[in-house]
């Protein structure tokens, strides 16, 4: 008989707290990649694009 380890409250991560950084391109779509930081996204974005932060609950691609 195999037993699994006891689950604790610390195993669950609230998806609202899992923040991603992306770039909303001028065509209204999210860039096809994520960024490690806002600074990295700002360096990648070009004029007319917006750096955005979103979580897994609100993730969408317009």
N, C-alpha and C positions, 0 to 999 in steps of 0.2 A: 504494500500500500504506500503510495506516494502522498506526502503531505505538502501543501504549499505554505509558504511563510505567511504569517498573519499580516493582514493589510492594516495600515495605519492611516490616519488623516493626512499625514505628510506626503503620501503617495499621490494624492489628487492635486492637480494644479488648475486653478481657475483660468479658463481660456480668456477671460476678460483682462487678465494680467499678462498675457503673452503678447507683447507689443512688437509689431514688425514695422520696419521703416521701408518705405517705397517711394517711387516717383510717379506722380500722375502726369502723364505725357500730354502734350498739346491736343492730341486727338481724343482725349477723354478716357483713355485706357491706362491701366497700371503698367509700368515697365515690367518686362518678363523676368524680373529678378528681385531679390531682397538685398538689403544693405545692412552692414554691421552697425552703422551709426548714422545719425543725421548728417554729420560732416561728410561722410563718404557719399551719401545720396546727393548732397548739395554739390559736391565736386563732379559727380556724374551727370547731373541734370543740366539741360541747356535752357536758354532763355525761353520763357513761355511755359515751362514745366514747373510743377510744384512738388516739393517734398512733403510726404504725408506719413502719418503714423496711424496704424490701425491694429485691431486685435482680431483673433480668429473668429469671434462672434460676429463682427461687423465686416469681415473680409468680403469684398466683392470686386468685380471687374465691370466697369460700366460698359 
